[in-house]
Amino acid sequence: MRVLPFALAVLACACTSSLDLERFRQEEARSEGALNVTYADFHFTAKNMQSHLSEYLEVRLVDRNNALQAKVVYVDVQKPDFSVDCPKLVPKANAPYRIDWWADHNNTAAYDGIVGGINEKDHAWRRVLSDPLPEDVRIVDGRYDLVFLHDTAFVDVATDLQGNKTPLTDTLLPFKLGIVGAAGYAGKPIEMRVVDKGSGRLVAVHRRGRAIEGYLAEVTGVLDEETAYEISVWVDVDGDDRYTTGEPSWRLEALSSEAGVALDLDVSRAPQTALEEAK
């Protein structure tokens, strides 16, 4: 039987993805303390996002039971090409996970689906972190690396993997941080990460594309009750989408209540704390 070159290319791509995942698992098994490795890092890169400048973008990590496990919020997107680093984001248990993300293209402050005219609906996409991996997802240095080149192949993220409706309603609690005193950083991005202190798992990222004097950073549906969290905040002075030693940074801790977490941070007065740079 003759195998066409196109078929060979497809098979090679699928095999490469399978080998990447298997190599990832083998490296983990060989690493020191592998039994304690329960979360994989994730790196999200978006390119050619010109049509979504100044919009709200949300990236969601969802498990096989359609439960939200973590969320990245980017308010006021400022660059067509950007990235977000998410260490210890993807749990190993309850796989496969999927990455759902959407842009509030019709500016209603809510997800409205993907039906309608190109500027009358939201734009949404999905990638499933299972074997074989999608073409734009790779395993790089032990992390999932998604490099998304903007397209219009939209997927309704208010559905499960079988296409059944799954409304994006919150079942967990909100994180709220009121930022004040940020006039000195006007126009610079400010990012914060929320980590479950007990497990070390990242549950939320909030980035504002341009700092203003005062604003509320909010990520809904990500916290458990009566749980200790560590919050890291930093100003991306050089605009490279990552923390660099010497950039203004702060660290807070909070115990969630039945209402989640609600804190305030005056970045003009609070003492700064150096953070660890992303690897």
VOTIKOL-221530 format. One record per atom (N, C-alpha, C, CB): residue in one letter; atom name; x, y, z. Coordinates in steps of 0.1 Angstrom, whole numbers. Glycine has a CB too. Layout:
# residues N
 residu atome     x     y     z
      a    CA     X     Y     Z
...
This chain:
# residues 279
 residu atome     x     y     z
      m     N     8   -12     0
      m    CA     0     0     0
      m     C     9    12     0
      m    CB   -10     0    12
      r     N     5    22    -8
      r    CA    13    34    -9
      r     C     8    44     1
      r    CB    12    40   -24
      v     N    17    50     9
      v    CA    13    60    19
      v     C    16    74    13
      v    CB    20    58    32
      l     N     6    83    13
      l    CA     8    96     7
      l     C    17   104    16
      l    CB    -5   103     4
      p     N    25   114    11
      p    CA    33   123    19
      p     C    25   130    30
      p    CB    40   133    11
      f     N    12   134    26
      f    CA     4   142    36
      f     C     1   133    48
      f    CB    -9   147    29
      a     N    -2   120    45
      a    CA    -6   111    56
      a     C     6   109    65
      a    CB   -10    98    50
      l     N    18   108    59
      l    CA    30   106    67
      l     C    32   118    76
      l    CB    43   105    58
      a     N    30   130    71
      a    CA    31   142    79
      a     C    22   142    90
      a    CB    29   155    70
      v     N     9   138    88
      v    CA    -1   138    99
      v     C     4   128   110
      v    CB   -14   134    94
      l     N     8   116   105
      l    CA    13   106   114
      l     C    25   110   122
      l    CB    16    93   107
      a     N    34   117   116
      a    CA    46   122   123
      a     C    42   132   133
      a    CB    55   128   113
      c     N    32   141   130
      c    CA    28   151   140
      c     C    22   145   152
      c    CB    18   161   134
      a     N    13   135   150
      a    CA     7   128   161
      a     C    17   120   169
      a    CB    -4   118   156
      c     N    26   113   163
      c    CA    36   106   170
      c     C    45   115   178
      c    CB    45    98   161
      t     N    49   127   172
      t    CA    57   137   179
      t     C    50   141   192
      t    CB    60   148   171
      s     N    37   144   191
      s    CA    30   149   203
      s     C    29   138   213
      s    CB    15   153   199
      s     N    27   125   209
      s    CA    27   114   218
      s     C    40   112   225
      s    CB    23   101   211
      l     N    51   113   217
      l    CA    64   112   223
      l     C    68   123   233
      l    CB    75   112   212
      d     N    63   136   229
      d    CA    65   147   238
      d     C    59   144   252
      d    CB    59   160   233
      l     N    46   139   252
      l    CA    40   137   265
      l     C    47   125   272
      l    CB    25   133   263
      e     N    50   115   265
      e    CA    57   103   271
      e     C    70   107   277
      e    CB    59    92   262
      r     N    78   116   269
      r    CA    91   120   274
      r     C    89   129   287
      r    CB    98   128   263
      f     N    78   137   287
      f    CA    75   145   298
      f     C    73   137   311
      f    CB    62   154   296
      r     N    65   126   309
      r    CA    63   117   320
      r     C    75   110   325
      r    CB    52   106   317
      q     N    84   105   316
      q    CA    96    98   319
      q     C   106   108   327
      q    CB   103    93   307
      e     N   107   120   322
      e    CA   116   130   329
      e     C   111   132   343
      e    CB   117   143   321
      e     N    98   133   344
      e    CA    92   135   358
      e     C    95   124   367
      e    CB    77   137   357
      a     N    94   111   362
      a    CA    96    99   370
      a     C   111    98   374
      a    CB    93    87   362
      r     N   120   104   366
      r    CA   134   103   369
      r     C   139   114   378
      r    CB   143   103   356
      s     N   131   125   379
      s    CA   135   136   387
      s     C   135   133   401
      s    CB   127   148   383
      e     N   143   140   409
      e    CA   143   139   423
      e     C   130   144   429
      e    CB   155   146   430
      g     N   124   136   438
      g    CA   112   139   445
      g     C   100   139   435
      g    CB   113   153   451
      a     N   101   130   425
      a    CA    90   130   415
      a     C    76   127   421
      a    CB    93   120   404
      l     N    76   120   431
      l    CA    63   116   437
      l     C    56   129   443
      l    CB    65   106   449
      n     N    63   139   445
      n    CA    58   152   451
      n     C    54   162   440
      n    CB    67   158   460
      v     N    57   158   427
      v    CA    54   167   416
      v     C    39   165   412
      v    CB    63   165   404
      t     N    30   174   416
      t    CA    16   172   413
      t     C    10   183   404
      t    CB     9   172   426
      y     N    18   193   400
      y    CA    13   203   391
      y     C    23   206   380
      y    CB    10   216   399
      a     N    18   208   368
      a    CA    27   212   357
      a     C    26   227   354
      a    CB    23   204   344
      d     N    37   233   350
      d    CA    37   247   346
      d     C    30   249   333
      d    CB    51   252   346
      f     N    25   261   331
      f    CA    18   264   318
      f     C    23   278   314
      f    CB     3   264   320
      h     N    25   280   301
      h    CA    29   293   295
      h     C    20   296   283
      h    CB    44   293   291
      f     N    14   307   284
      f    CA     4   311   273
      f     C    10   323   266
      f    CB   -10   314   279
      t     N    11   321   252
      t    CA    15   332   244
      t     C     5   334   233
      t    CB    29   329   237
      a     N     1   347   231
      a    CA    -9   351   221
      a     C    -2   360   211
      a    CB   -21   357   227
      k     N    -4   358   198
      k    CA     2   367   188
      k     C    -9   372   178
      k    CB    12   359   180
      n     N    -6   384   173
      n    CA   -15   390   163
      n     C   -29   393   169
      n    CB   -17   382   151
      m     N   -30   398   181
      m    CA   -42   401   188
      m     C   -47   415   186
      m    CB   -41   397   203
      q     N   -43   421   175
      q    CA   -47   435   172
      q     C   -62   438   174
      q    CB   -42   439   158
      s     N   -70   429   170
      s    CA   -84   431   171
      s     C   -90   431   185
      s    CB   -92   421   162
      h     N   -81   428   195
      h    CA   -86   427   209
      h     C   -79   437   218
      h    CB   -84   413   214
      l     N   -72   446   212
      l    CA   -66   457   221
      l     C   -76   464   229
      l    CB   -57   466   212
      s     N   -73   467   241
      s    CA   -81   474   251
      s     C   -93   466   256
      s    CB   -87   487   245
      e     N   -94   453   252
      e    CA  -105   444   256
      e     C  -101   436   269
      e    CB  -108   435   245
      y     N  -111   429   274
      y    CA  -109   420   285
      y     C  -107   406   279
      y    CB  -122   420   294
      l     N   -97   399   284
      l    CA   -94   386   280
      l     C   -93   376   292
      l    CB   -80   385   272
      e     N   -99   365   291
      e    CA  -100   355   302
      e     C   -95   341   297
      e    CB  -114   354   308
      v     N   -86   336   304
      v    CA   -81   322   301
      v     C   -85   313   313
      v    CB   -65   322   300
      r     N   -91   302   310
      r    CA   -97   293   320
      r     C   -91   279   319
      r    CB  -113   292   318
      l     N   -87   274   330
      l    CA   -83   260   331
      l     C   -94   251   336
      l    CB   -70   258   340
      v     N   -99   242   328
      v    CA  -111   234   332
      v     C  -107   219   332
      v    CB  -122   237   322
      d     N  -112   212   342
      d    CA  -109   198   343
      d     C  -119   189   335
      d    CB  -109   193   358
      r     N  -117   176   336
      r    CA  -126   167   328
      r     C  -140   166   333
      r    CB  -120   153   328
      n     N  -143   171   345
      n    CA  -157   172   350
      n     C  -163   186   348
      n    CB  -157   169   365
      n     N  -156   194   339
      n    CA  -161   207   335
      n     C  -160   217   347
      n    CB  -175   207   330
      a     N  -152   215   357
      a    CA  -150   224   368
      a     C  -138   233   366
      a    CB  -148   216   381
      l     N  -141   246   368
      l    CA  -130   256   367
      l     C  -120   253   378
      l    CB  -136   270   368
      q     N  -107   252   374
      q    CA   -96   250   383
      q     C   -87   262   385
      q    CB   -88   238   379
      a     N   -87   271   376
      a    CA   -78   283   377
      a     C   -83   293   366
      a    CB   -63   280   376
      k     N   -79   305   368
      k    CA   -83   315   358
      k     C   -73   326   357
      k    CB   -97   322   362
      v     N   -70   331   344
      v    CA   -62   342   342
      v     C   -70   353   336
      v    CB   -50   338   332
      v     N   -70   365   342
      v    CA   -77   377   337
      v     C   -67   387   332
      v    CB   -87   382   348
      y     N   -69   392   320
      y    CA   -61   403   314
      y     C   -71   414   311
      y    CB   -53   398   302
      v     N   -70   425   319
      v    CA   -79   437   317
      v     C   -71   447   309
      v    CB   -84   442   330
      d     N   -78   452   298
      d    CA   -72   462   289
      d     C   -59   457   282
      d    CB   -69   475   298
      v     N   -61   448   273
      v    CA   -50   442   266
      v     C   -43   454   258
      v    CB   -55   431   256
      q     N   -29   454   260
      q    CA   -22   465   254
      q     C   -13   462   242
      q    CB   -14   471   265
      k     N   -10   449   240
      k    CA    -1   446   229
      k     C    -7   434   221
      k    CB    13   441   235
      p     N    -4   435   208
      p    CA    -9   424   200
      p     C    -2   410   203
      p    CB    -8   427   185
      d     N    10   411   207
      d    CA    18   399   211
      d     C    21   400   226
      d    CB    31   398   203
      f     N    17   390   233
      f    CA    20   390   248
      f     C    20   376   253
      f    CB     9   398   255
      s     N    25   374   265
      s    CA    25   361   272
      s     C    22   362   286
      s    CB    39   354   269
      v     N    18   351   292
      v    CA    15   350   306
      v     C    21   337   312
      v    CB    -1   351   309
      d     N    29   338   322
      d    CA    36   326   328
      d     C    28   322   340
      d    CB    50   330   332
      c     N    25   309   340
      c    CA    16   303   350
      c     C    23   291   357
      c    CB     2   299   344
      p     N    32   292   366
      p    CA    38   281   372
      p     C    29   273   381
      p    CB    50   285   381
      k     N    30   260   381
      k    CA    22   251   389
      k     C     7   253   387
      k    CB    26   252   404
      l     N     3   254   375
      l    CA   -11   257   372
      l     C   -19   244   370
      l    CB   -12   265   359
      v     N   -14   234   362
      v    CA   -22   223   358
      v     C   -20   211   367
      v    CB   -18   219   343
      p     N   -30   207   374
      p    CA   -29   195   383
      p     C   -27   182   375
      p    CB   -41   193   392
      k     N   -20   172   380
      k    CA   -19   160   373
      k     C   -31   151   375
      k    CB    -6   152   379
      a     N   -38   153   386
      a    CA   -50   145   389
      a     C   -62   150   381
      a    CB   -53   144   404
      n     N   -71   142   377
      n    CA   -84   145   371
      n     C   -82   151   357
      n    CB   -91   156   379
      a     N   -72   146   350
      a    CA   -69   150   336
      a     C   -79   142   327
      a    CB   -55   147   332
      p     N   -81   146   315
      p    CA   -74   157   308
      p     C   -80   171   311
      p    CB   -74   155   293
      y     N   -71   181   311
      y    CA   -76   194   313
      y     C   -77   201   299
      y    CB   -66   202   322
      r     N   -84   212   299
      r    CA   -85   220   287
      r     C   -82   235   290
      r    CB   -98   218   280
      i     N   -77   242   281
      i    CA   -75   256   282
      i     C   -86   263   273
      i    CB   -61   261   278
      d     N   -95   270   280
      d    CA  -105   278   273
      d     C  -102   293   274
      d    CB  -120   274   278
      w     N  -103   301   264
      w    CA  -100   315   266
      w     C  -110   323   256
      w    CB   -86   319   263
      w     N  -113   335   261
      w    CA  -123   343   253
      w     C  -120   358   255
      w    CB  -137   340   257
      a     N  -123   365   245
      a    CA  -121   380   245
      a     C  -135   386   245
      a    CB  -112   385   234
      d     N  -137   396   253
      d    CA  -150   403   254
      d     C  -151   413   242
      d    CB  -152   411   267
      h     N  -153   408   230
      h    CA  -152   416   218
      h     C  -164   425   216
      h    CB  -151   407   206
      n     N  -175   422   222
      n    CA  -187   431   221
      n     C  -188   440   233
      n    CB  -199   423   219
      n     N  -179   439   242
      n    CA  -178   449   254
      n     C  -190   449   262
      n    CB  -175   462   249
      t     N  -195   437   266
      t    CA  -207   436   275
      t     C  -203   432   289
      t    CB  -217   426   269
      a     N  -190   430   292
      a    CA  -185   426   305
      a     C  -191   412   309
      a    CB  -189   436   315
      a     N  -194   404   299
      a    CA  -198   390   302
      a     C  -196   382   289
      a    CB  -213   390   306
      y     N  -195   369   291
      y    CA  -194   360   279
      y     C  -207   358   273
      y    CB  -187   346   283
      d     N  -208   361   260
      d    CA  -221   361   253
      d     C  -222   350   242
      d    CB  -224   374   247
      g     N  -212   342   241
      g    CA  -212   331   231
      g     C  -206   336   218
      g    CB  -225   327   228
      i     N  -206   328   208
      i    CA  -199   330   195
      i     C  -208   331   183
      i    CB  -188   320   193
      v     N  -221   333   186
      v    CA  -231   334   175
      v     C  -234   349   172
      v    CB  -244   327   179
      g     N  -234   352   159
      g    CA  -237   366   155
      g     C  -226   371   146
      g    CB  -238   375   167
      g     N  -227   384   143
      g    CA  -217   391   135
      g     C  -204   392   142
      g    CB  -222   405   131
      i     N  -193   393   134
      i    CA  -180   392   139
      i     C  -177   402   151
      i    CB  -170   395   128
      n     N  -184   414   150
      n    CA  -182   424   161
      n     C  -194   425   170
      n    CB  -180   437   155
      e     N  -203   415   169
      e    CA  -215   415   178
      e     C  -214   403   188
      e    CB  -227   414   169
      k     N  -204   396   188
      k    CA  -202   384   197
      k     C  -189   384   203
      k    CB  -205   371   189
      d     N  -187   375   212
      d    CA  -173   373   218
      d     C  -165   363   209
      d    CB  -174   368   233
      h     N  -152   364   211
      h    CA  -143   355   204
      h     C  -137   345   214
      h    CB  -132   362   196
      a     N  -138   332   211
      a    CA  -134   322   221
      a     C  -127   310   214
      a    CB  -146   317   229
      w     N  -118   304   221
      w    CA  -110   293   216
      w     C  -108   282   227
      w    CB   -96   298   211
      r     N  -103   271   223
      r    CA  -101   260   232
      r     C   -89   251   227
      r    CB  -114   251   233
      r     N   -82   246   237
      r    CA   -72   236   234
      r     C   -72   225   246
      r    CB   -57   242   233
      v     N   -72   213   242
      v    CA   -73   202   252
      v     C   -59   196   254
      v    CB   -82   190   247
      l     N   -55   195   267
      l    CA   -41   191   270
      l     C   -41   176   271
      l    CB   -36   198   283
      s     N   -43   169   260
      s    CA   -43   155   260
      s     C   -36   150   248
      s    CB   -57   149   260
      d     N   -32   137   248
      d    CA   -24   131   237
      d     C   -34   127   226
      d    CB   -16   119   242
      p     N   -31   131   213
      p    CA   -20   139   209
      p     C   -23   154   211
      p    CB   -17   137   194
      l     N   -12   161   215
      l    CA   -14   175   218
      l     C   -18   183   205
      l    CB    -1   181   224
      p     N   -25   194   207
      p    CA   -28   203   195
      p     C   -15   208   189
      p    CB   -37   215   200
      e     N   -15   212   177
      e    CA    -3   216   170
      e     C     4   228   176
      e    CB    -6   220   156
      d     N    -3   237   183
      d    CA     3   249   189
      d     C     6   247   204
      d    CB    -6   261   187
      v     N     5   235   209
      v    CA     9   232   223
      v     C    21   222   223
      v    CB    -3   225   230
      r     N    31   226   230
      r    CA    43   218   231
      r     C    47   216   246
      r    CB    55   224   224
      i     N    55   205   249
      i    CA    61   203   262
      i     C    75   209   261
      i    CB    61   188   266
      v     N    77   220   268
      v    CA    90   227   268
      v     C    96   228   282
      v    CB    89   241   262
      d     N   107   221   284
      d    CA   113   222   298
      d     C   104   218   309
      d    CB   119   236   300
      g     N    96   208   306
      g    CA    87   203   316
      g     C    74   211   318
      g    CB    94   202   329
      r     N    70   219   309
      r    CA    58   227   310
      r     C    50   227   297
      r    CB    61   242   314
      y     N    37   229   298
      y    CA    29   231   287
      y     C    31   245   281
      y    CB    14   228   290
      d     N    34   246   269
      d    CA    37   259   262
      d     C    27   260   250
      d    CB    52   260   257
      l     N    17   269   252
      l    CA     7   272   241
      l     C    11   285   234
      l    CB    -7   272   247
      v     N    13   284   222
      v    CA    16   296   214
      v     C     5   298   204
      v    CB    30   295   206
      f     N    -4   307   206
      f    CA   -16   309   198
      f     C   -15   320   189
      f    CB   -28   312   208
      l     N   -16   317   176
      l    CA   -16   327   165
      l     C   -31   330   162
      l    CB    -9   322   152
      h     N   -35   343   164
      h    CA   -49   347   164
      h     C   -56   341   151
      h    CB   -51   362   164
      d     N   -68   336   153
      d    CA   -76   331   141
      d     C   -91   333   145
      d    CB   -73   316   138
      t     N   -99   329   135
      t    CA  -114   330   138
      t     C  -120   316   138
      t    CB  -120   338   127
      a     N  -112   306   142
      a    CA  -118   292   144
      a     C  -123   291   159
      a    CB  -107   281   142
      f     N  -134   298   161
      f    CA  -140   300   174
      f     C  -146   287   180
      f    CB  -150   311   175
      v     N  -145   285   193
      v    CA  -152   274   200
      v     C  -160   280   211
      v    CB  -141   263   205
      d     N  -172   276   213
      d    CA  -180   280   224
      d     C  -175   274   237
      d    CB  -195   277   222
      v     N  -169   283   245
      v    CA  -163   278   258
      v     C  -174   275   269
      v    CB  -153   287   263
      a     N  -187   278   266
      a    CA  -198   274   275
      a     C  -204   261   270
      a    CB  -208   285   275
      t     N  -195   252   266
      t    CA  -199   238   262
      t     C  -188   229   268
      t    CB  -201   237   247
      d     N  -192   216   269
      d    CA  -182   206   273
      d     C  -175   200   260
      d    CB  -188   195   281
      l     N  -167   190   262
      l    CA  -160   185   250
      l     C  -169   177   241
      l    CB  -149   175   255
      q     N  -181   174   245
      q    CA  -191   168   236
      q     C  -201   178   230
      q    CB  -199   157   244
      g     N  -199   190   233
      g    CA  -207   201   227
      g     C  -220   204   235
      g    CB  -212   197   214
      n     N  -221   198   247
      n    CA  -232   201   256
      n     C  -230   214   263
      n    CB  -235   190   266
      k     N  -241   221   266
      k    CA  -240   234   272
      k     C  -236   233   287
      k    CB  -254   241   272
      t     N  -226   241   291
      t    CA  -221   241   305
      t     C  -219   256   308
      t    CB  -208   233   306
      p     N  -230   263   314
      p    CA  -229   277   317
      p     C  -217   280   325
      p    CB  -242   281   324
      l     N  -211   292   323
      l    CA  -199   296   330
      l     C  -203   303   343
      l    CB  -191   306   321
      t     N  -210   295   352
      t    CA  -214   300   365
      t     C  -203   297   375
      t    CB  -227   295   369
      d     N  -201   306   384
      d    CA  -190   304   395
      d     C  -196   295   406
      d    CB  -186   317   401
      t     N  -187   285   409
      t    CA  -191   276   421
      t     C  -181   278   432
      t    CB  -190   261   416
      l     N  -170   285   430
      l    CA  -160   288   440
      l     C  -161   303   443
      l    CB  -146   284   436
      l     N  -152   308   452
      l    CA  -153   322   457
      l     C  -144   332   450
      l    CB  -150   321   472
      p     N  -147   345   451
      p    CA  -139   355   444
      p     C  -127   360   452
      p    CB  -148   367   441
      f     N  -117   364   444
      f    CA  -105   371   449
      f     C  -107   386   445
      f    CB   -92   365   444
      k     N  -105   395   454
      k    CA  -106   409   451
      k     C   -94   417   458
      k    CB  -120   415   456
      l     N   -87   425   451
      l    CA   -76   433   456
      l     C   -78   447   451
      l    CB   -63   427   453
      g     N   -80   456   461
      g    CA   -81   470   457
      g     C   -68   476   457
      g    CB   -90   477   467
      i     N   -63   481   445
      i    CA   -51   487   443
      i     C   -52   503   444
      i    CB   -44   483   430
      v     N   -45   509   453
      v    CA   -45   524   454
      v     C   -30   529   453
      v    CB   -52   528   467
      g     N   -29   542   451
      g    CA   -16   548   451
      g     C    -7   544   439
      g    CB    -9   544   463
      a     N   -13   540   428
      a    CA    -5   535   416
      a     C    -3   546   406
      a    CB   -12   524   410
      a     N    -5   559   410
      a    CA    -3   570   400
      a     C    12   570   395
      a    CB    -7   583   406
      g     N    21   566   404
      g    CA    35   567   400
      g     C    39   556   390
      g    CB    43   565   412
      y     N    30   546   387
      y    CA    32   536   377
      y     C    22   537   366
      y    CB    31   522   384
      a     N    16   548   364
      a    CA     6   550   354
      a     C    11   546   340
      a    CB     2   565   353
      g     N     3   538   333
      g    CA     6   533   320
      g     C    14   520   320
      g    CB    14   543   313
      k     N    19   516   331
      k    CA    27   503   332
      k     C    17   492   336
      k    CB    38   504   342
      p     N    20   479   331
      p    CA    12   468   335
      p     C    14   464   350
      p    CB    15   456   326
      i     N     4   461   357
      i    CA     5   455   370
      i     C    -1   441   370
      i    CB    -2   464   381
      e     N     6   431   375
      e    CA     1   418   375
      e     C     2   412   390
      e    CB    10   409   366
      m     N    -8   403   392
      m    CA    -8   397   405
      m     C   -11   382   403
      m    CB   -18   403   415
      r     N    -5   374   412
      r    CA    -8   359   412
      r     C   -13   355   426
      r    CB     5   351   408
      v     N   -22   346   426
      v    CA   -28   340   438
      v     C   -25   326   439
      v    CB   -43   343   439
      v     N   -18   322   449
      v    CA   -13   308   451
      v     C   -19   302   464
      v    CB     2   307   451
      d     N   -24   290   462
      d    CA   -28   282   474
      d     C   -16   279   482
      d    CB   -36   269   470
      k     N   -15   284   494
      k    CA    -2   283   502
      k     C     1   269   506
      k    CB    -3   292   514
      g     N    -9   261   508
      g    CA    -7   247   513
      g     C    -1   238   502
      g    CB   -19   241   518
      s     N    -7   240   490
      s    CA    -3   231   478
      s     C     7   237   469
      s    CB   -15   227   471
      g     N     8   251   469
      g    CA    17   258   460
      g     C    10   259   446
      g    CB    30   250   458
      r     N    -2   256   444
      r    CA    -9   256   431
      r     C   -14   270   428
      r    CB   -21   247   431
      l     N   -11   275   416
      l    CA   -16   288   412
      l     C   -30   287   408
      l    CB    -7   293   399
      v     N   -39   296   414
      v    CA   -53   295   411
      v     C   -58   307   403
      v    CB   -61   294   424
      a     N   -50   318   404
      a    CA   -55   330   397
      a     C   -44   340   393
      a    CB   -65   338   406
      v     N   -45   346   381
      v    CA   -36   357   377
      v     C   -45   368   373
      v    CB   -27   352   365
      h     N   -41   380   377
      h    CA   -48   392   372
      h     C   -38   402   367
      h    CB   -57   399   383
      r     N   -40   406   354
      r    CA   -31   416   348
      r     C   -39   428   343
      r    CB   -22   410   337
      r     N   -35   440   347
      r    CA   -41   452   341
      r     C   -30   458   332
      r    CB   -45   462   352
      g     N   -35   460   319
      g    CA   -25   465   309
      g     C   -19   479   312
      g    CB   -32   465   296
      r     N   -27   487   318
      r    CA   -22   501   321
      r     C   -26   505   335
      r    CB   -27   511   311
      a     N   -17   507   344
      a    CA   -20   511   358
      a     C   -27   524   358
      a    CB    -7   510   367
      i     N   -36   526   368
      i    CA   -42   539   371
      i     C   -41   541   386
      i    CB   -57   539   366
      e     N   -45   552   391
      e    CA   -43   556   405
      e     C   -50   545   414
      e    CB   -49   569   408
      g     N   -62   541   411
      g    CA   -69   531   419
      g     C   -78   523   411
      g    CB   -76   538   430
      y     N   -79   510   414
      y    CA   -88   501   407
      y     C   -90   488   415
      y    CB   -83   498   392
      l     N  -100   480   411
      l    CA  -102   468   418
      l     C   -98   456   409
      l    CB  -117   466   422
      a     N   -89   448   413
      a    CA   -85   436   406
      a     C   -93   425   411
      a    CB   -69   433   408
      e     N  -101   419   403
      e    CA  -110   408   407
      e     C  -110   396   398
      e    CB  -125   414   407
      v     N  -109   384   404
      v    CA  -109   372   397
      v     C  -120   363   404
      v    CB   -95   364   396
      t     N  -131   360   397
      t    CA  -142   353   404
      t     C  -140   338   402
      t    CB  -155   358   398
      g     N  -146   331   412
      g    CA  -148   316   410
      g     C  -135   308   412
      g    CB  -154   313   398
      v     N  -125   312   420
      v    CA  -113   305   420
      v     C  -108   301   434
      v    CB  -102   314   414
      l     N  -114   306   445
      l    CA  -110   303   459
      l     C  -118   294   466
      l    CB  -109   316   466
      d     N  -112   286   475
      d    CA  -119   278   484
      d     C  -121   285   497
      d    CB  -112   264   487
      e     N  -130   281   506
      e    CA  -133   287   519
      e     C  -123   282   529
      e    CB  -147   284   524
      e     N  -119   291   538
      e    CA  -110   287   549
      e     C   -97   282   544
      e    CB  -117   278   559
      t     N   -91   288   535
      t    CA   -78   284   528
      t     C   -69   296   528
      t    CB   -81   279   514
      a     N   -56   292   531
      a    CA   -46   303   531
      a     C   -40   305   517
      a    CB   -34   299   541
      y     N   -39   318   513
      y    CA   -34   321   500
      y     C   -22   331   501
      y    CB   -45   327   491
      e     N   -13   330   492
      e    CA    -2   340   491
      e     C    -4   348   478
      e    CB    12   333   491
      i     N    -4   361   479
      i    CA    -6   370   467
      i     C     7   377   464
      i    CB   -18   380   470
      s     N    11   376   452
      s    CA    23   383   447
      s     C    19   394   437
      s    CB    33   374   440
      v     N    23   406   439
      v    CA    20   417   430
      v     C    32   424   425
      v    CB    11   428   437
      w     N    33   427   412
      w    CA    45   434   407
      w     C    41   443   395
      w    CB    55   424   402
      v     N    49   453   393
      v    CA    48   462   382
      v     C    58   458   371
      v    CB    50   477   386
      d     N    53   456   359
      d    CA    61   452   348
      d     C    67   464   341
      d    CB    53   444   337
      v     N    77   470   348
      v    CA    83   482   343
      v     C    89   482   329
      v    CB    94   487   353
      d     N    95   471   326
      d    CA   102   469   313
      d     C    92   464   302
      d    CB   114   461   314
      g     N    80   460   306
      g    CA    70   455   296
      g     C    73   442   289
      g    CB    68   466   286
      d     N    81   433   296
      d    CA    84   421   290
      d     C    75   409   294
      d    CB    99   417   292
      d     N    64   412   301
      d    CA    55   402   305
      d     C    60   392   315
      d    CB    50   394   293
      r     N    70   396   323
      r    CA    76   387   333
      r     C    82   395   344
      r    CB    86   377   327
      y     N    83   390   356
      y    CA    89   397   367
      y     C   104   396   365
      y    CB    85   391   380
      t     N   111   408   367
      t    CA   125   409   367
      t     C   130   415   380
      t    CB   130   418   355
      t     N   140   409   386
      t    CA   145   414   398
      t     C   148   429   398
      t    CB   159   407   402
      g     N   142   436   408
      g    CA   144   450   409
      g     C   131   458   405
      g    CB   155   455   400
      e     N   121   451   398
      e    CA   109   457   396
      e     C   100   458   408
      e    CB   101   449   385
      p     N    92   469   410
      p    CA    84   470   422
      p     C    76   458   424
      p    CB    76   483   421
      s     N    76   453   437
      s    CA    69   440   439
      s     C    65   440   454
      s    CB    77   428   435
      w     N    54   433   457
      w    CA    48   431   470
      w     C    43   417   472
      w    CB    37   442   473
      r     N    42   413   485
      r    CA    37   400   488
      r     C    27   401   500
      r    CB    48   389   491
      l     N    16   395   498
      l    CA     6   395   509
      l     C     1   381   512
      l    CB    -6   404   505
      e     N    -5   379   523
      e    CA   -11   366   527
      e     C   -25   369   531
      e    CB    -3   359   537
      a     N   -34   359   529
      a    CA   -48   361   533
      a     C   -54   347   535
      a    CB   -56   368   522
      l     N   -64   347   545
      l    CA   -72   335   547
      l     C   -86   337   542
      l    CB   -72   331   563
      s     N   -90   329   533
      s    CA  -103   331   527
      s     C  -114   329   537
      s    CB  -105   323   515
      s     N  -125   336   535
      s    CA  -137   334   543
      s     C  -149   328   534
      s    CB  -142   347   550
      e     N  -161   328   539
      e    CA  -172   324   531
      e     C  -175   334   520
      e    CB  -185   322   540
      a     N  -169   346   520
      a    CA  -170   355   510
      a     C  -158   356   501
      a    CB  -173   369   516
      g     N  -148   347   503
      g    CA  -136   347   495
      g     C  -125   356   501
      g    CB  -139   352   481
      v     N  -118   364   493
      v    CA  -107   372   498
      v     C  -110   386   493
      v    CB   -93   367   494
      a     N  -109   396   502
      a    CA  -110   410   498
      a     C  -100   418   506
      a    CB  -125   416   500
      l     N   -90   424   498
      l    CA   -79   431   505
      l     C   -77   444   498
      l    CB   -66   423   504
      d     N   -69   453   504
      d    CA   -65   465   497
      d     C   -49   466   498
      d    CB   -71   478   504
      l     N   -43   472   488
      l    CA   -29   474   488
      l     C   -26   488   483
      l    CB   -22   463   479
      d     N   -19   496   491
      d    CA   -14   509   487
      d     C     0   507   482
      d    CB   -16   519   499
      v     N     2   507   469
      v    CA    16   505   464
      v     C    25   516   466
      v    CB    15   501   449
      s     N    20   528   470
      s    CA    28   539   473
      s     C    34   539   487
      s    CB    20   552   470
      r     N    28   531   496
      r    CA    32   531   509
      r     C    37   517   515
      r    CB    21   535   518
      a     N    31   506   509
      a    CA    34   493   514
      a     C    49   489   512
      a    CB    25   482   508
      p     N    56   483   521
      p    CA    70   478   519
      p     C    70   468   508
      p    CB    76   473   532
      q     N    81   469   500
      q    CA    82   460   489
      q     C    90   447   493
      q    CB    90   467   477
      t     N    86   436   486
      t    CA    93   423   488
      t     C    97   418   475
      t    CB    83   414   495
      a     N   110   414   473
      a    CA   114   408   461
      a     C   108   394   458
      a    CB   130   406   461
      l     N   105   392   446
      l    CA    99   379   442
      l     C   109   370   434
      l    CB    86   381   433
      e     N   105   358   432
      e    CA   114   349   424
      e     C   111   351   409
      e    CB   112   335   428
      e     N   122   352   401
      e    CA   120   353   387
      e     C   115   340   381
      e    CB   133   357   380
      a     N   107   341   370
      a    CA   103   329   363
      a     C   115   322   357
      a    CB    92   332   353
      k     N   115   309   357
      k    CA   126   301   351
      k     C   124   300   336
      k    CB   127   287   357
